[in-house]
Amino acid sequence: MKVRLVFIVYFLFLNFSFGSDSTNELKYLEELVSISSGTQDVEGVSSVQKNVASQLQNLGFEILENKSDVDTVKSTQTVAIKKGKNAKFITFVTHADTVFEKLNPFKWSDDKKRLVGSGVGDNKGGLVVTLYTIKNLLENPKFEYSIRVIISPNEETGSMGFRKQLKSYGDDSALILGMEPALEDGSIVEARKGVRWYHIKIAGREAHAGTAPENGVSACHELSKKIVKILDLNEYSKGNTINVGHVDGGKDKFNIVCGSAE
Ligand SMILES: [Zn+2]
């Protein structure tokens, strides 16, 4: 079966609002937003995951924790599962981490109907919408699908170490929903770019740039050449884009052939 991925583009700072009677949802959103959970904050991320997982547990979900394939990623991926009559899953993909490491101040709007601040929309709002959507689904006697909720710990940095698992959820899902905020005008996003990040390190050989440059091999020069080639891979018409985000190399001496660059 063809699985349709629905991703909803996110904004870092987003007004978030529910319908008219949404006191519980907003209270819960406030509770989640109050927990600082930048991607590197393993404890904070875990605390958000546990909070949502316990809510799902109350709805009869079984909770699993998947370890990352990458040693440096200490956070786990929380997966909540509830089997239905239909073995196929509706899979909700969410995440507990936020872009900003430190808790950014959030505030209520004047009419007290909205919370405004970082992480409110992306993706604490997504978590709340997921939870309350599931509550509604479970109240519907006609709903027979199994449900799976993924609470990723590091979506903002590319879900490192969880690629295999994320891919496998397509095998038994009738539908996978990325529970991210909509576009500014409210429209749903049906596709989203993937991302790969590379860290390139170049080792050269230092030498005196004035008296014996021929003894050196410049890592900086080599990196510059590579960057030019890498940028040639941009395919704007296809939406494949490349960004060299940070460059570092050499020492603070202009007369030394650059020994290393990254
Ligand atoms: Zn997000």
Boltz pocket constraint, residues with backbone or C-beta under 6 A from the ligand:
constraints:
  - pocket:
      binder: B
      contacts: [[A, 10], [A, 95], [A, 97], [A, 122], [A, 123], [A, 155], [A, 180]]
      max_distance: 6.0
